[in-house]
């Protein structure tokens, strides 16, 4: 992933009357990252996306796309963006290829070679000459992504891209988006209510509640880029003796005894062999060792106080 920042939100705020829909959001998205917006119903996710692409004006703040201010130079900034807000709109009586040709005519410099390249990138080679009315919803989503990236944008924005897709379609779309980020170096911003899919799709997620940025979570490393500390479950025959044996290595406040003769410890990977050696020297039988990391859903519910994500 590059250090180049493609999307910058600086104190972005939206007020309607006395209501504050989005409250001073400040976010950076680097090149080649898949970045997610998570939040309960009415948190301000879609409002934020609409302000980024110019479908809604900002009350305050600035959006900068690839170094270009949306408020000061809107048209040039939008040349850096591909977006699908809600559902991709197509001419259903035309083929997928004809739709792409039609869209290409609206943008300068899109060659037939680029159209073929994009078709291959989203995996529609075998169906691209069929009429769109015969496409499944998943295929229309992929064609929408193809249309959105024809002009080689630096930023791709998708609002609820998995809506209406079956599990296979969701997985396909997820794979295509990660491929786009890696192969084309496109920064992808997605909003979704499917936490499990966001966890698999995104590098980082911003958790938004009541229009405010609550936290930004990396899904692979901690905020400093270091290895994550995991909760590690040891299944044992004698948890009480195990705790006594570990007193020199682990503070008792860090040890949690579980229901089925287990102990739970916050450990980094490198610490596990030492713990195992100590337990074996104490004559304790170990029946299993398991990572117990918190899922994105658990983290989200913990941060937002149990509010439903929509």
N, C-alpha and C positions, 0 to 999 in steps of 0.2 A: 504494500500500500504506500502511496506517495504522501509526502508531507504537505503537498500543495492543497490549500483549502479551496474547495469549489463553492460551497454554500456557507454564507455567514448571515446569521440573524443577530441584529444588535438592538436590544431593548424593544423588540417588536410588540406593539400594543394595539388592541382593538377595543373601542368602547362604543356602545350604542345606547344613547341616553345615559342613564345612571349605571348601566350594567357594564362590567368589564369582562369581555369574552376571552381575551388573551392579555396577559399581564407581564410585560417586559421580558419576553423570551430572548435569551442570548444563547445561540448554538453554533458550532462550527462542524462542518462535514468535509473531511478530506477526500481527495481523489481516490476512486476505486473502493469506496466503503459502501456497504449496505446498512443504512441507518433507519431505525424504526421509530414511529410515534406511537406511544401507548398512553391510554388514559380512559377514565370512566366516561360514560355517556355525558355529553355536554362539556367535556374538558377543554375543548378548543382545538382539537387536532385538525378537523376539516377546515375550520376558519383559518388556521395557520397556513395550511396548504394553499387555500384560495388567495391569501395575501402574497405568498411566495410567487404564484404564477400570474398575479395581477387581476384576478377575478373579483377581488375585494380590496378596497383601499385600507391603508394603515392609519390609525389615529396618531401613532407616534412610532419612531424607530426606523430602522433601515434594513433592507434585504440586499445582499451583495452576492451576485452569481458570477463566479470566475473573474472576480475583480471589477464587475460592472454593477453599478447601483440600479436597482429596479425603479426607484422613484425618479432618478435623474436621467436615466437613459433606458426607458422601458423596452423599446423595440430591439435594441442591441442586446440587452440582457436576455430577452426571450429567445433569441437565436441560440442561446446556450442551453435551452431547456427543452425536454420532451416530457409530456405529461398526459396522464389519463386520470381525470377527476370524475368519479362515479363510473359509468360504463363507457367503453369505447364505442363510438358511433361509426357505422360503416354503411355503404350502399349495398344492401343485401342482394339486389338483382345483378350486381357485378361480381366478378371473381375476386379472390383475394389479391391476385396479381394486378388486376385492373384498378382496385382500390389504391394499391401502393403507387401505381403509375400516376393516378389522379392526384394523389397527395404530393408526389415528387414534383409535379408541375408547379406547385405553389412555392417551392423552395429552389433557390438557385444552386446549381452545381451537383445535383444528385444524378449520378450516372446509372445506367442499367446494371453495371457491374456492382455498384453499391446495393441496388435492390436485390440482386441475386445473393450477395453476401449476407444481407440482413435476413432474407428468407431462410437461408441455411442456418443462421445463428439461432433462430427461434424454432427450427425444426419443422417447417411447413412445406418442404420441397415436394412431397407427394400429393398435397392437397391444394396447392396455391392457385391452380387454374380452375378449381371448382367455385361455384357461386357461394357467396358468404351465407346465404340463407340455409345452406346445407351444413354449415359449420356447427360444431358443438360450442357451448359457452367457453370452454377452455381454449378452443382453437381461435375464437374471436378475441379472447384476451391476448393470446400470443400474437395475432395479427395486429392488435392495437399496440402492443409493445414494439413490433416491427415498424409500424408507422411512426411511432414516437421517437425511434432512434435513427430513422433514415438520414437525417441531416447531421448525424454525428454530434449529438448534444453532449455537453460535459455533465449534465445533471438530468436524471430521469426521476419523475415524481409520479407515484401511483397511490391513489386513495382507495383503500379497500380492494386491492387487486384480486383477492381470493374469493370475493362474494359470489355465491352460486356455483362454485367449482366443486367437483367431487374430489375425493382424496387423491386420485391419480392426477387430476388436473392441477391440484394445488402443488403436488410434488414436482410436476413438470415445470410449472411457473417458477417455483422456488429455485430449481436447478438452472433455468434460463437466466434469472436475475443474478445469481451468483456468478454465472459464466460471463455475463455482460460486464460485471464489475471487474472480473479478473482479466478477461481477454481485451475488452475495449477500454478499460480504465474509467468507465462511467461511474459516477457517484449515484447511488440509488436511494431515494427516500420513500419509504412505504408507511402507510397507516393500515392497521388491521386489528380486528377484534379476536383473532385466533392466536392466543399467546404461545401455544406450542409451535406454531408455524413461524412466528416471529423469532422464537428462540433458535430455530434451525436456520433461518434465512439471514438474520442480521448479525453484523459485527458489534453494533452498539444500539441501545434503545434509549430514547428520552421518555421519562415518565412525567406526564402532564396531568395536573389536577386543578380544577377550577381556574383554568387559564394560566396557571403558574408552573414553571419547570421545577419539579420536585427533586429529580435526580437523573443522571445519565449513567447507565450501567453498561460496562463492557461484558460481553457474553463469553469471552475467552480468557481474559486476564483481568487483574484488578486495575484500578485507576492509574497506578504507576507502571503498569506493564509487567508486574512481577507475577510469579506463580501464585495461583490461588491457594488459600488454606481451605482444605476440605474437612468436613465432619467424617471421620472414619469409624465404622462400626466393627468391633471385634466380637465374634461369637465365641464364648468361652464356657468352660465347665465350672469355674469358680470366680465370679466377678469380685467378691470381697477380697480374696487373696491377691487378685490381679491389681486392685487399687493400691493395696499396701506395697506391692512390689514396685509400682510405678511412682511412688511418692518422691523419689529423688529426681525423676525426669519430668513429671507433669504435676501441676498444682491440682489439688483435689477439686477446686471450684470449676476446673475445666472438664472434669469427668462426669458423664451422665450415664447412670445405669438404666438399661432398657428392660422391657418385660421378660424377654426370653433369654436370660443369662447372657446379656451382652453389655459392653461398655462403649460409649461414644466419645471420641476425642477430636479436638480441632488440631489437625496435623498437616504439614506439608509433606509431599511425597517422600522426600529424603529422610524424614524422621521415622518412617514406618519400620524399616529393618531394625533399628535400635529398640523400638518398642517390642517387636516380635522376639528379639534375642532376650530381652529382660523377662518377658512372660515365660519363655521356654526354660530359662535358667531357674525360674521359680517353680517349675514343675506343672505349669498350667497348660492344659490342652487347648489349642486354638482350632476351631472348626470352620471359621470363615472370616474373611476381611472384605468389607464392602465400603465404597465411597457413598456418602449420603449428602450430596450437594443439594442446595435448595433450587428448585425449578424456578424459571422466570415467573410462573404463575404464583408460586409461594412468595417470591420477593415482591411482586406487584401488589398482592393482597396485603402483605405486611406494611408496605410503604403507604398505601392508600386507605388503610383502615378497613379493608374488606369490600371496597366499592367494586361493583361489577364493571368490567371493561367492555366497551361497545364501540 
